[in-house]
Amino acid sequence: MMSRVQPIFRVFSFLFLSLTVSVQAQTTPIAFIHASVIDGLQPAVIPDATVVVENGRIVEVTRGGRPPIGAQVIDLEGKYLLPGLIDGHAHIASLAAARRALSSGVTTARSGNTYAFQDVALREMVKQGAIPGPEIFAAVVFVTPDLEERILADPRLARFHKGVETEEDLRYLIRINVDRGVDVIKTRGTARAGLPNTDPRQQVYSEAQLRIIVDEAARHGKRVMVHAHGNEGALAAVKAGAWSIEHGTYLTEETLKLMKEKGTFLVPTYATIFDLMTPGGEYDDVTLQLGGQHMEPRAARMVQTAYRMGIKIVASTDADYLPQGLTRVAHEVTHFVRLGMTAFEAIRSATAVAAECLEIQNRTGTIKKGLEADLIVVEQNPLIYIESIQDPLVVMSNGVIALNRLPFGKN
């Protein structure tokens, strides 16, 4: 059993921009000087760099450059500037959760669904500058046989009170999601791991049903992310055309090889297993703690095999970002290094590769002129001390400084 990564995030809510203050991108240029830049493009540090941000975008990345006249200057004194982190699978459903995610360095998050379209509302509020938070890609209502309490989120969902199984129902539920502003369709290949009375290896939708879901989503220009711990459900999803497999705990080499052939992304949410095993976390259940102890070594071997095969792996949390939650995407990155990834590739799993999964690599995920200014600052070189990304000192999202704990000393 691997040792757990202990959370070191602290609460800095008083450092956040007030929710009553507009957080539109600042018009005054911001210049980070004396930065050690890890741009996500090359496995090296650009020393003594100047990075200039204006109107929400990176307008200059130079070595030893001078800040423009009138710019707000932030002297990093050699500290490390990285792309903002992307959480490839989260369940952010409140204003407080959005703040917690942002304070941990997450500037973009793909939703794994919320119960009542909260992810759509948060996405729009962040986009309009009403609140600080990560850019959110919404999945809205989970396409799953039993909608549970989600059935109350829209009057049109009442027809699914007996379940969502037929082709007509599957297609109609997707159309409701599209009508409500979905960015990605989330569906289920296997049962949940986060409930004490379910076996996550149990297949839920058949390959034929998953093909219907993928087909209807494609008609509306949407990708499909498939929750699948068990191999049978995951294999069916990959054959059906899933864009990404979420979790993948029990995947076999056969399924991983097919994922490699098809270019299917793996979103393992590996770090959340440690939350399952930890008393007092988001789950806090003895049965789940025991289940997590069984799942962890299987998931670890699966991630290691996928990495050796060259499958695109996306860092993620499966977290609600609750006050008692123990998982942040930086923990996943740290675990990946423990599992054998290079620090650079682990960082890319939460930046450049995650951006590719969300199909926004031309907007964010690296530090490059013209891209959105999604940035974090850490104290030590994460290529050597990967744990440093668990403790961001500065967080900038779309050109807005949402967290700033510098300088440490007084003038």
Secondary structure as GFF3:
##gff-version 3
##sequence-region A 1 411
A	DSSP	three_ten_helix	13	15	.	.	.	ID=ss1
A	DSSP	beta_strand	30	37	.	.	.	ID=ss2
A	DSSP	beta_strand	46	54	.	.	.	ID=ss3
A	DSSP	beta_strand	57	63	.	.	.	ID=ss4
A	DSSP	beta_strand	72	75	.	.	.	ID=ss5
A	DSSP	beta_strand	80	83	.	.	.	ID=ss6
A	DSSP	beta_strand	85	90	.	.	.	ID=ss7
A	DSSP	alpha_helix	95	103	.	.	.	ID=ss8
A	DSSP	beta_strand	106	111	.	.	.	ID=ss9
A	DSSP	alpha_helix	118	127	.	.	.	ID=ss10
A	DSSP	beta_strand	135	137	.	.	.	ID=ss11
A	DSSP	three_ten_helix	148	152	.	.	.	ID=ss12
A	DSSP	three_ten_helix	155	160	.	.	.	ID=ss13
A	DSSP	alpha_helix	167	179	.	.	.	ID=ss14
A	DSSP	beta_strand	185	188	.	.	.	ID=ss15
A	DSSP	alpha_helix	207	219	.	.	.	ID=ss16
A	DSSP	beta_strand	224	228	.	.	.	ID=ss17
A	DSSP	alpha_helix	231	240	.	.	.	ID=ss18
A	DSSP	beta_strand	244	247	.	.	.	ID=ss19
A	DSSP	alpha_helix	253	262	.	.	.	ID=ss20
A	DSSP	beta_strand	265	267	.	.	.	ID=ss21
A	DSSP	alpha_helix	272	277	.	.	.	ID=ss22
A	DSSP	alpha_helix	286	309	.	.	.	ID=ss23
A	DSSP	alpha_helix	329	338	.	.	.	ID=ss24
A	DSSP	alpha_helix	343	349	.	.	.	ID=ss25
A	DSSP	alpha_helix	352	357	.	.	.	ID=ss26
A	DSSP	beta_strand	375	378	.	.	.	ID=ss27
A	DSSP	three_ten_helix	386	390	.	.	.	ID=ss28
A	DSSP	beta_strand	394	397	.	.	.	ID=ss29
A	DSSP	beta_strand	400	404	.	.	.	ID=ss30
###
